[in-house]
């Protein structure tokens, strides 16, 4: 199983985030919107939101389980770098 890591910088000036001051509330709003767009029946669990502090910066980590798919990036990588299922 491969894991795909996505890192996002949030634009706090986005019209949908106006009035939200706490990071957790902003992330909750984004995740709810994401689940709604993807027609996910399950609600996300804020308990799955983890915080990591490093060098004075707080990172928020959320595990979003999806079905495994072949990445679009596979076509751009040399065959030696792409691991095939065995």
N, C-alpha and C positions, 0 to 999 in steps of 0.2 A: 504494500500500500504506500502510495506516495502522498506527501502533504504539500499543499500549495499555501504559501504564506503571502498574505496581502497586507500591506501597510498603507494606511491612509492618513492624510493630514486633513483635518476637518475645517471647513470654511465656516467659522462661527457667524459670519455676516449673512449666511443663507437665510432667505425669508422664512423658511420653515423652522428655523432655530431661534428666531427672535424671541427674546424674553427668557430663554433657558440659560441659566448661569452656571449650574453645576455640571461638571463633565459627565457624571453618571446619567443625568437627565438628557443631555444631548445625545449620548450614545444610545440610550433607551429609545429616544425618538427615531434615530437613524435605523436601529435594528427593527423596530416595529414597522417602519415604512418599508424596509427591505423584505420582511416576511410577507407583508401585504402585497407587494409587487410580485413576489414569486408564488403567490397563492398558497403559502404554507399553512396547513391546518393547525400545526402546533405553534403555540406562542413561544417566544424565546424566554429563557429563564435567566433573569438578571444574576442569579447565583453563579452562572457560568462565566460571568465577567470577572476576570482576574486583573489585579493591579501589580505592576512591577515598577519599583523605583530604582533608577540608575542615574548617577551623576546629576541629581537634582531634578530629573524629569520623570514624570509618572506616565507609564505606558499602560494602556488598557488592552487586555487580550480577551477575545471572544472566540470560542470554537463553534464554527458553523458547519455542521455535518451535511455533506451532499453526496450524491452518487458519484462514484469514481468515473472520470472521463479522461480522454486523451486531450492534453493541453494544446491550444493553438500554437504555442511556442515550439512544439515538437518539430514542426516543419522547418524551423529556422536553425535548429541545432544539428551539429554533426552526429552521425549515427553512433559514434563512439561514446557520446555523452548521454544518449537516450537509453535508459534501462528498459528492456523488454520483460514482460511477465514470463516466467518460466514454468 
